[in-house]
Amino acid sequence: MILNLHGFLSSGENSKKKMLIELFPGEQVLSPDLPISPFDAMDLCSKLLAESERKDSGFIVGSSLGGFYAYCLSQKHDIPCLLLNPSLTPFIHLEKKLGDVTNHKTGELHQWTLSHIRQLRDLFATSYMEHQKKLLNLIIALDDKDIDHESVTSVLETHSNSYIERETGGHRFDDLRPLYELIKSIREDYLAKKT
């Protein structure tokens, strides 16, 4: 089972879902539309993981805010994750989004509130620096204009199973073809170590 988590104001119907289905044929790929509330998003994902019949070979992929959720879920459920341009301190850069926000994919209007920012801080406080190195895999695009990866690099470059920087990819990693074999090898390497 592979759980794919999208970024802020995006949706589960994204390019990463299509890539994962293509990369892992026959695997169950779950890519939910995440609630705007961070606590509700985490509850939904924890429920999906708990209901999975193949949790022992589970894998979480998350980008941007979804990378933060993937990081937290990975530690909570002891499942490896791949973080693509993760926002590991989303309560900082998403504070400027307070107010009315619109989902980029569905056009749905939401209220992004201080309560949501506090939820992100609470999740951060319970997960940060408590991680198991073997579960974390990161791919960072150096041309990402949305997130400053300096803090991610300084903390996780040497505290993760794999840390890879790529010159290009942008924030969304729209062209994932160059990452196909890399993602496949990260997952296969983890499964091989378990046996």
N, C-alpha and C positions, 0 to 999 in steps of 0.2 A: 504494500500500500504506500502510495506517495501522496503527501498532502502539500498542495501548492497554495501559498498565501500571498495575496496581492497587496499593493501599496495603498496609501491614503487616497480615498475617493476614486478608486479603480474598481474592478470587478473580477470575479473568478474566471470569466471568459476572456482570457488574455493570451498573449503569445507564448508565455511560459507553459501554460496548460497544454497548448498544442504541441510544443516541443517535447514535453514529458511523455505525452501519449505516443508520439512518434519514436522517442528514444527508448521507451520501455514498453513495447507491445505486450499485451496480455496482462499487464499490471493494472491494478485499480488506482486510478488517479482521481483524487478528490480536490476540487478547486472551488470552495464555497465563496459566495458573496458575503464578505464579512460585515457584521453590524458596525455602526459608527462608534458605539461604546466599546472601549478597549476591554473592559471586563466581560462584556457580552461576547466579543470576538474570541477571547480566550476560552470562555465557557463552551462556546460552539465547537471550537477546535479540539478541546479536551474530550468532549462527547464523541466527536468523530473518531478520535484516536482510540477511545475506550471501546467503541463498537466495532473497530476493525478486527477482522479475523486473522490478519497477518501482521500484528503489531511487532512481532519479533524481527521482521524484516522491513519495518517502516522507515520512512525517510521524509524529511520535511524540507521544502524549498520555499524560501521567502525573499521578497525583494522590498527594499525601502522600509516602510512601516511593517510590512509583512515579514521582513527580515528580523525586525525586533520581536515580533510575535513568535517567529520560528525559533529564535534564540531562547526565549522564555520557555516555550513548550518543549524544546529539546532537553533542557535541564530538568524540567518537571517530570517528563515521561521517559527519560533515558533513551532517547531516539536521536540518531544523527541528523544534522541539518546542513543545508547548503545555503549560505546567505549571499545574495547578489546585491551589491551596493546597499548594505543594511543601514538603517537609521537606528543606531543603538542608544541614542539619547533623543528620542522623538519629542519628548516634552519640551525640549528647547526650541527646535526649529518649527514645530507645529503650533507654538503659542501665538505666532503672528497670523495664524489662520482663524482665530476666534471669530465667531459670528456665523452668518449664513454661508454654507458651502454647498457646492453642487457636484454630484458624482459625475466624473468625466465620461463614463460609459452609458449610464442610464438617464442622466439628466435629473435624477431625484435630488430634492433639496433637503439638507440636514442642518441642524444646529450643532456647531462645534464649540464646546463650552469649557470653562475652567474645571468643571468636574471631570471631563475627559482628560485634561492635562494632568490632574491629580491622580487619576487612575494609571496613566502611563508612568508617573513618578513612583507609584506604589509597586507596579510590576517591575520597574527597574531596580528598586531597592531590594526586592526579594530574589532577584536573579543575577544581578551584575557581580562579576568576580567570584561567583559561586560555581562557575561552569566546569564541566569536565572537558578537558582539552581534546580528548579523542572524538568527541561528538561534533566539534565545530569545524566547518569548512567554509572559507570565504573566497569570493571572487569580486575584486574591486576594479571598476573602470576608472582610470585616471582622468578621463575627460567628463566625468559626472559633474554637472554644474549645479545640481540641487543639494548635494550633501557633501560637507567637508569631511573627508575620510581620515584626516590627520589623527583625530582622537581614536578612531577605530584601529588604525594602523599601530599607533603607539601602544595600545593595550593588547590587541589580539594577534599581531603579526607573529609573535613568538609563543602565544598561548592558544594555539589552535592546531588541529590535525593537519590542515593545509591552508595556506594563505597565498593567493595568486593575484597579482596585479596585471591588468591588461591596459594597453595604451588607449584603446577605443572600446566603445560599447554604449557610451552615454548613460544616462540615469536608468533608463528602462531596459537596457540590453535588448533592443528590438531585434537585432540580428544575432540569434543564438546559435546559428550553425557552427561557428568556430568552437563553441563550448560543448558540443554534443559528446565527443569522445571523452573529454575531461570530466564531465558530470557522470557519465557512465562509469568511468574508472574510479571515481571517488566512492560511488555507492558499492561497486563490486569489491573494492579494497576493504571497505568496512565489513561487508558480509563475509569475506574470506577470513578476516581476523576473528570473527565470532565462532567459526567452526574449528 
